[in-house]
Amino acid sequence: MRIQDLLENSSDAPKRHGFYIVQRARGDRFEYPGSPTKFANSAMAKTFEYLKQTNAPVRVELTDHQGVIDRVIIQPGDHVKNAILNLGQKDIEENFADGRGPGRPGDSQRQGIPKHATMAQLKTAAKAKGRKGQLARWQINMRRGKK
């Protein structure tokens, strides 16, 4: 199968926050030959290119600003598309009760919720109507680790 065919059929790639870093093997270590790429298709193209050039293992990392989320080492002959599209599936997990984040940053303080509010203060604020109550309930759920 040609590289172009794989790239055209990979439009169903999941959208994740983070960057793909493709590294090729040099002896017993991996080197960073280029800059990170934001899309899985670009990571696949780089991986195929390095596999063709050196016929050596390639390491692909999914990383964000806080560090590496997931990584995989692809040997020559491995299924590159599946390996790259499955990156990050096992480690990324939401901790929001409703599946959404709090919205705008700094909104809590504008609504009158202190920055380091205690649980008692949050419970009191959670009884309020509107945005203030919504934010207080969201913070309570986050602190308790509810999903």
C-alpha positions as CSV (number, residue, x, y, z in Angstrom):
1,M,0.0,0.0,0.0
2,R,1.3,3.5,-0.9
3,I,1.9,6.2,1.8
4,Q,-0.6,8.5,0.0
5,D,-3.4,5.9,0.3
6,L,-2.8,5.6,4.0
7,L,-2.8,9.3,4.5
8,E,-6.0,9.8,2.5
9,N,-7.8,7.1,4.5
10,S,-6.8,8.5,7.8
11,S,-9.2,11.4,8.0
12,D,-11.0,9.7,10.9
13,A,-7.9,10.3,13.1
14,P,-9.0,11.4,16.6
15,K,-8.4,15.0,17.5
16,R,-6.2,15.3,20.6
17,H,-4.4,18.1,22.3
18,G,-0.7,17.6,22.0
19,F,2.1,17.1,19.5
20,Y,3.6,14.1,17.8
21,I,7.4,13.9,17.9
22,V,8.9,11.4,15.5
23,Q,12.5,10.2,16.3
24,R,14.7,7.8,14.4
25,A,17.1,5.3,16.0
26,R,20.8,6.1,16.0
27,G,22.6,3.2,17.5
28,D,21.2,2.6,21.0
29,R,19.4,5.9,21.3
30,F,16.7,7.9,19.5
31,E,17.5,11.4,18.1
32,Y,15.1,14.3,17.5
33,P,15.6,15.0,13.8
34,G,12.8,17.5,13.3
35,S,10.2,19.7,14.9
36,P,7.0,18.3,16.5
37,T,4.0,18.0,14.4
38,K,0.4,18.6,15.4
39,F,-1.4,16.1,13.2
40,A,-1.3,12.3,13.1
41,N,-1.1,12.3,9.3
42,S,2.2,14.2,9.4
43,A,3.5,11.9,12.1
44,M,2.7,8.9,9.8
45,A,4.4,10.5,6.8
46,K,7.6,11.2,8.8
47,T,7.5,7.7,10.3
48,F,7.2,6.0,6.8
49,E,10.0,8.3,5.5
50,Y,12.4,7.3,8.4
51,L,11.5,3.6,8.0
52,K,12.4,3.8,4.3
53,Q,15.6,5.7,4.9
54,T,17.2,3.7,7.6
55,N,15.2,0.5,8.0
56,A,15.6,1.0,11.8
57,P,13.1,1.5,14.6
58,V,11.2,4.8,14.9
59,R,9.8,6.2,18.2
60,V,6.7,8.3,18.1
61,E,5.7,10.3,21.2
62,L,2.4,12.1,21.9
63,T,3.3,15.0,24.2
64,D,1.8,18.2,25.5
65,H,3.2,21.1,27.5
66,Q,3.3,19.1,30.7
67,G,5.2,16.1,29.4
68,V,4.9,12.9,27.4
69,I,1.4,11.4,27.3
70,D,2.2,8.2,25.5
71,R,5.0,6.7,23.2
72,V,5.4,3.8,20.9
73,I,8.4,2.2,19.2
74,I,7.6,1.1,15.6
75,Q,9.7,-1.6,14.1
76,P,10.1,-2.0,10.3
77,G,7.1,-4.1,9.2
78,D,4.7,-2.9,12.0
79,H,1.4,-1.3,11.1
80,V,2.2,2.4,11.4
81,K,-1.3,3.8,11.1
82,N,-2.8,1.8,13.9
83,A,0.2,2.4,16.2
84,I,0.0,6.2,15.8
85,L,-3.8,6.5,16.0
86,N,-3.8,4.4,19.2
87,L,-1.4,6.8,20.9
88,G,-2.9,8.4,24.0
89,Q,-6.0,6.2,24.1
90,K,-5.0,4.5,27.4
91,D,-3.7,7.4,29.4
92,I,-6.0,10.3,28.6
93,E,-9.1,10.4,30.9
94,E,-11.5,13.2,31.8
95,N,-12.3,14.0,35.4
96,F,-15.3,16.2,34.7
97,A,-18.7,15.1,36.0
98,D,-20.5,16.6,33.0
99,G,-17.8,16.0,30.4
100,R,-17.0,19.7,30.1
101,G,-14.5,22.1,31.6
102,P,-15.3,25.2,33.7
103,G,-15.4,27.5,30.7
104,R,-13.6,30.8,30.8
105,P,-10.4,31.0,32.9
106,G,-10.7,33.4,35.9
107,D,-14.5,33.2,35.8
108,S,-14.7,31.8,39.4
109,Q,-13.0,34.9,40.9
110,R,-15.2,37.2,38.9
111,Q,-18.3,35.5,40.3
112,G,-17.1,35.9,43.9
113,I,-15.6,32.5,44.6
114,P,-12.2,32.8,46.5
115,K,-9.1,31.4,44.7
116,H,-8.4,28.8,47.4
117,A,-11.9,28.3,48.7
118,T,-12.5,25.6,51.3
119,M,-15.0,22.8,50.8
120,A,-17.4,24.5,53.2
121,Q,-17.1,27.8,51.2
122,L,-17.8,25.9,48.0
123,K,-20.8,24.1,49.4
124,T,-22.3,27.5,50.5
125,A,-21.6,29.0,47.0
126,A,-23.0,25.9,45.3
127,K,-26.5,26.9,46.6
128,A,-26.3,30.1,44.6
129,K,-28.2,30.4,41.3
130,G,-26.6,31.0,37.9
131,R,-23.0,30.9,37.0
132,K,-21.7,31.2,40.5
133,G,-23.5,28.1,41.7
134,Q,-22.5,26.3,38.5
135,L,-18.8,27.0,39.0
136,A,-18.9,26.1,42.7
137,R,-20.5,22.7,41.9
138,W,-17.9,22.1,39.2
139,Q,-15.1,22.8,41.6
140,I,-16.6,20.5,44.3
141,N,-16.8,17.7,41.7
142,M,-13.2,18.3,40.6
143,R,-12.0,18.2,44.2
144,R,-13.8,15.0,45.0
145,G,-12.6,13.4,41.8
146,K,-16.0,12.6,40.5
147,K,-16.3,11.5,36.8
